[in-house]
Amino acid sequence: MTDIIKPPQLLSAFTGQPEINKIYNIDALSLLKAMPDASVNLITVDWPYNGVKDEEWDNQWATDSDYLAWIKTHLLEMRRVLTPNGSYYGFASPSMAARVEVLTGERFNVLNHIVWNKDGGTRANQASKETLRAFFGESERIIFAEHYGADGYAKGEAGYSAKCDELRGFVFEPLRAYLAGERDRAGIANADINAAWCEWKGVNSTSQTQKWFSNSCFNPPTLEAYQWLRETFSRLNHGGEYLRREYEDLRREYEDLRREYEDLRRPFSVTADVPYTDVWTFPTVQAYPGKHPAEKPQPLLRHIIAASSKPGAVVLDAFAGSGSTGIAARDLGRDFIGIEKDNTWADYARERIAKAAEQAQQMELAIG
């Protein structure tokens, strides 16, 4: 059951640690400030559009600058609560997308400016073309981002780069150190190994050894390359025995390390069967009684959650609306935290998520 949490006064400061799978009826910034550092794995934020919808929540800023300043205060907290290997997806209207993206880039490393093609031309075909003074708006934008330094790059915020390095744990270091140690024990220079590799493969490369011995771009050798290194070390050192560990033992260790590393890296999983470019086509949610004015389609939300989180992850939706993100998260085996300032929509989100969970359970029982 998804609970709805209401503070005594809507805008009062929240104290304590937010619980998962709940809709909090509170101002988003109030709850964000109360959340612990690095406590959510994925953030989806459907910002108000700023004057696009005839709703009070979309017309609360006197100027665009006020709107962007408001977003900035939220981004500061979102950066703090997102895990170092987490992902951020922020929706934006075409008219504001460029400015929202620049603002996002001050806090996160923007990976993609995704164009969501919403209707495939249906609304555009109904427009009065003769009266248009600009191209008809048929898309929405989604800014996809990660932390600066999320894969250990030496850029961006030093504090988070350090956190990412700590999280990453340099899990390949024992394996790299073994290979490099055997090279040093044999007293062989990288240049000699590179020259022998080029002669054997018939290629011209001066960087092959960087893949095997460098901690900045380490890439373990294949079985064939490992056997070649063993023979080459011996030949270049006039018969010494090196790399005596069996490759199968090394491979098992490497696979364990890789699994550990993949658990630590930012999740990203797409296939040819789902949208994997930066242009997505998802139909909008058709009108129905109780539909939220800015409701996003379940297939789109599921795509985001499946691509950028793992089962058991915590998904944060800071402007939950009617609870669509919560439904998608629960259906995919993720937990969520939803924030919705409007009393009516917060109540509706709770009821909608609970109903969807009940229907899913009934379907499972019917199938089972």
N, C-alpha and C positions, 0 to 999 in steps of 0.2 A: 504494500500500500504506500502510495506517495503522499506524504503529509504536506500540509501548508503551514508555514510558520509566519505568524504575524507578531511583530513587536508591539508593545503598548502604544507607541506613537510611530507613525510610518517612517519618518525621517530621523528617528533617534538612533544613536550609535549602537551597533550590534556588539555584544560582548560574548566571548566564548568562541569555540571552533565550529564552523558550519558542518552540519551532517550531510551525508550523501543521500541521493534520491529524495530530495525535498525541494519544494518550491518556496522560496523566501519572498514574502510580500514586503519589500523594503527597497529603498533607493539603492541602486547598484553600487555606487561608490562607497556607501556605508558598509555594505557587506564585504566588498573587495578589500577594504582597509583592515578588516578584522581577520581575513584569511591568512593562514601561515604561508611563509615563503615556499615556493616550489611544491605546491599542494595539488595542482591539477595538471593533467597530461595533455589536454586539448581544450582550446578555447574557440567557441563559435560565437560571434557577436554580430547580430543583425541591428546595426546602428539605426536610429531614426534617420530619415532621408533628408530632413531639413527643408520643410515647405512643400513636399511632394504630395503628402496625404492631407486630407481635410480633417485632421485629428489634432487635439490639443497637444499630444505628445510630440507631434512633428512640427509644431509651430511655436516653440518656446524660446527661440533665440532671436534677438533683434537683428543680428548681422551674421554673415558667414564666419567672421572671425570669432564671434562668441561661440558658435557651434563647434568650430575646430578646437578652441581652447577647452571646451567641455570634453571633447573626445580625448584630448591630450591628458587630462587629469585621470581619465579611466585607463588609458594605455600605460601610464606609469605604474599603476597597481597591477594591471594584467601581466606586465613583464615580470613583476616580482613574484606573482603566485604561480606562474607557468614553470613547470620543471625544465631543467636545462635541455632535455631532449624532447620537449613538447612542441606542439604546432599551434599556430594561430590562423584563423580564417575570419576575416572581417568583410561584411557586405557593404556595398556603397552604391549610391545612385550614379549614373553616368556623369551627371553635372558636377558632382563633388568628388568623384573617384580619384582624380589626379591629386587633389589637395589632401585627401585622406591617405592616399598611398605615401606621399612625401612625409606626412606626419607619422605614419606607421613606421617608415624607414628610419626615423630618428630613434626609435626604441627597439625595433626588430630588424632582422635581415630579411627583406622582402624577396621571396623566391619566385612568385608568379603574380601577375595581374591577370586573373582569370575572367574571361568574358562569358557570362551566362546568357545564351540565346534562349529567350523565354517562350516565345509563342510560334516560332517558325513562320512568321509573316501574317498570322491571322489578323491581329489588330492593325497591322500596317496596311493590309488590303482594304480595311474598312475606313481608313483615314481619307480626308479630303486633300488629295495630293496638291491641288492647285493653290491651296491656302497655306501650304507649308513654307516656312522660311528657314528651315534647317532639316537635316535628315531625321526621319521618324525614329524615336527611341524605342528599340525593340530588345534591349539587353539590360542586364545589371552586372555589376562588377564584384568580384570577390578577391580580396587581397590575402594571399597565402604567404605566411612568414614563419620564421624560426628565430631563436635567439642568435644574436651575434656570437660567434665562437662555438656554435652547437656541435661542430665536429672537430673542435680543438684548433681551429684556425686562429692565428695571432692577430686578431683584429677586433674592433668593437669594444664592448665594455670588459675591462680586464677582470673584474670580479666574476662575471659569468663565464668568461673563458677559463678561469681557474676552476670554477665549479664543474664545467664540462670536462676538463682534463681529469679532475678527481673522479667524476662519474665514470668516465671512459676507462680509467684505471690502467691505461697502457697495457691492456691484457695480452698483447702480442709480445711484450718485452722479453719474457723468458725464452720464447722460441727464437726471436731475433738474436738475443744475446748468445744463445748456444751456437747458432750459425757463425756469428761474427767471432766468437771465441775460438772456434775451430780454425777459422781463417787466420786469426792472429797466432794461434799455436803453431800453425804450419809456416808462419812467417812469409805469407804471400800477399802481395800488393793487389789492390782492386784493379789496377791497370792491367796486370798480368792475367787476372781472371777474365776481364772484359775482352782482352785480345784473344784468349783461347776460345771464349764463347763465340766471338765473331767468326773465327776460323772454322769452328765446328758447325755453326748454323749458316755460314755463308752470308752474314749480315754485317752491317756497319753500325755499331752501337757503342756508345761510351758510358751508358747509364744502367746497364743490366744489373750490376752489383748493387746499385741503390735500392732496387726492389727487394733484394735479399738481406741486406745488411743495414740499411738506413732506418732509423726509427720514425722518420718523417713520412716515408712512403712505402712502408714495409709490405711486401707481398710474398708469401711463402713459396718456395720452389715446388714444382710438380715432382712426381716420383721420378720421371725421366731426368729432370734437372738435378734432383738430389743425388741420384746415382752418378750423374756426370760430375757434380761437384766433388763427390767422394773420390772418384778416379782422378780428377784434375788436381786436387790438393795433393794426392799421393805422388802423381807424376811430377808436379812442379817442385815438390819437396824431396824428390829422389827416393820415393818408396815408403814414406811414413804412412801410418794409418790414422785417418781422420773421419769425422762424422760416423762414429761407430754405432750410434743409436739406430735401430731399425726404423725405416720410414713409416711402417705401419704404426709403431708406437708413437712416432712423431706426429703422424697424421691424426691419430685419435686425440692427442693433446691439442693439436691445432683446431680440430673440429669443436672440441669443448670450448676452447678460447673464442672461436668465432661465434658460437652460440651465445656465449656470455657477452661478447661485444655487440652482437645484433640486439640483444636484450637492452643494451644501454643506449644504442643509437636511436636517433629520431625515427619512429616508425614511418614507413612510406611503402605502400603496397598497391600497385595497380597492375592491370593486365590488359591485353588487347580487347577483352570483352567488356571493359568499362571505359568511361572517358579518361584518357591518359594524356591528352594535350591540354593546352590552356584555353580551349574553347569547349564549353559544355552546352549540351542541348537537353533541357528538361522542361516539360510543360509546366505552366503555373498551376496553382491549386484553383480549381473551378469553384464558383460561388456555391455555398451551401449555408443553411441556417447556423449562425454562430461562428462563421469563418472570421479569423483575424484579418484586418486589412493588409497586413504584411506577411501573411503565413507563407512559409517556404515548403516546397514539396518534399515528401518523405524520401523519394529516390535520391534527390540531391543531398539531403542531410545524411542519408545512409552512406552515400559515396564518400563524403567528407570523413565521417567517423570510421568507416572501414579502411580507408586509405591511410589515415594518419593516427590511428590508435590501435592498441591491442586489447583483447578481452580483459576485463577487470580494470581498465583505465577509468579515470575520472574526467568527465566532460563537463565543462562549465559553459552555461549559456547565460550571459549577463542581462539579456533582454528577452526573457523567455516567451512573452506573448501568450499564445494558447498552448504551449508545451510541446511543440512538434519535435524539438531537439531531444527532449526527455523521452518521448516515445521511441524515436529512432535509436537512442542510446540503449535503452532497456532491451529492445528487441535484438540488438547486436551483442548483448552481454557486457555492456559497459555501465558504469555508474554515472550519475550526473548530479550537478548542483544547478538549480534554476533560480534566477532572480527576476522578479516582475513587480514593478512599482504599483501598477494599477490593481486596485482591490478586485475588481470584477474579473479581469483577465487572470489574475493569480488563482482565484477560486475555480475559474473555468479550466485552467491548465491542470490543476489537481484532479478534477473530475475526469477530464479527457484522458490523462495518463493512466489513471486507475481503471477506466473502462477499457482502454487498449490492452492493459496488462491482463485483465479478466478475460477478454476475448482471446488473447494469445494462449492463456492457460486452458480455456475450453477447447481450443483447436488442438492443442497438444494431447489433451485427454481423448479427444475424438479419434485422433490418428493412432495414439498408443493403445 
